[in-house]
Amino acid sequence: MPYGKRSLRGSRGAVILTAALALLPALSGCADDRTAPKDARAEAPVDAGGRFGSVDCRLAKCIALTFDADPGEDTPHLLDTLKKENVPATFFLLGKNHVKKYPKVVKRIADEGHEVANHTWTHSILTDLSGDEIRDELERTQGAIAELTGRRSTLMRPPQGRTDDKVTTTKELGLSQVLWSVTAKDYKTNDSKLIEQRDLDQATPDGIILLHDIYKGTVPAMPGIIDKLKAREYTFVTVPQLLAPAAPEPGPVYKP
């Protein structure tokens, strides 16, 4: 997903702005390989190894909060909110300038029970890269995360959601691809109320919400989003919990 801050200058800022303007749902390739959470659950064998965790999403009205391009300077404030509200989330971490810059925050994300996932090393568009370059983008982040948390990620999200058959080589790295069904386009606005309303308008059972806590309007929007979705009787889960009793399989693209 696009990332960056308004204070960024020079060529890095231009690259980030270009990425943000190019944001699209995954349009390239792999359309036939996408699996909805409910289908993953339905196809799981009776003796599936995946765990329900604290909730059975076959029965509960589940929704997953996910955050891209973490961690950033506001991630600790987000973690405070999630801890207060007892809400788990899935964090798709960016290696260069993020994981490397905020190692203590990465460890905190894992220690507080959130799902730690891979969002590449440099936020390069994977469909533009060779197979070796794709593996390098993902492996470098896998290594950095494992060094801090003691485990390798099993989930990844391709930047801008752009994926194709070449990107499904993530199977070799033990990674599942995860897209989304709800986006507040928080990279375009700092209006927390607008971010909140967009998420609430799009929320559906089994939804996957995409947000970026590196943008200034997002973290202040979280209490309202959480409170109002709880009032609608949603249960917040991580992406693996959303799929359980199925366990995420390496290679496939999961999208509601």
ZIQUIMO-V415536 format. One line per field, one symbol per residue. ss: DSSP state (~ for helix, > for strand, _ for the rest). phi: phi as a letter, one per 40 degrees, with the letter a starting at -180 (. if undefined). psi: psi as a letter, one per 30 degrees, with the letter a starting at -180 (. if undefined). A space follows every 10 residues. Layout:
# ZIQUIMO-V415536
ss: ???
phi: ???
psi: ???
This chain:
# ZIQUIMO-V415536
ss: _________~ ~~~~~~~~~~ ~_________ ~~~>>_~~~~ ~~~_______ __________ _>>>>>>>>> ____~~~~~~ ~~~~~____> >>>_~~~~~_ __~~~~~~~~ ~___>>>>__ _____~~~__ ~~~~~~~~~~ ~~~~~~~~~_ ____>>__~~ ~_____~~~~ ~~~__>>>__ _>>_______ _~~~~~~~~~ ~~____>>>> >____~~~~~ ~~~~~~~~~~ ~___>>>_~~ ~~~_______ __>>__
phi: .cahbcccbg cccccccdcc ccdaccbbgg dcccbcdccc cccccdcdcc bcgcabccbc ccabcbbbgc cbccddcccc cccccfbcab bccbccgbdc cbcccdccdc ccgcccbbbg cbgcccccbc dcccccdccc cdccccccbg accbbabcdg gcaacccccd dccgbccbba bbbcfccbab ccccddcccc cccadgcbcb abcccccccc ccdccccccc ccgcbcaccd ccccccbdcc hcbbac
psi: lllllffkla eeeeeeeeee fgklljfjlg efgkkkeeee eefklehkfk lfbfkjffel ilkkkkklhl laffeeeeee eeeefhkllk jjkkdkgdee fheeeeeeee fgglkklkgl eggkjeffll eeeeeeeeee eeeeeeeefg lklfklkkkg gjlaeeffff efggkkkkal fkkfhfffkg jeeeeeeeee efklkgljkk ljgfkffeef feeeeeeeee fggkkkllee eefkfkkkkk elkkk.
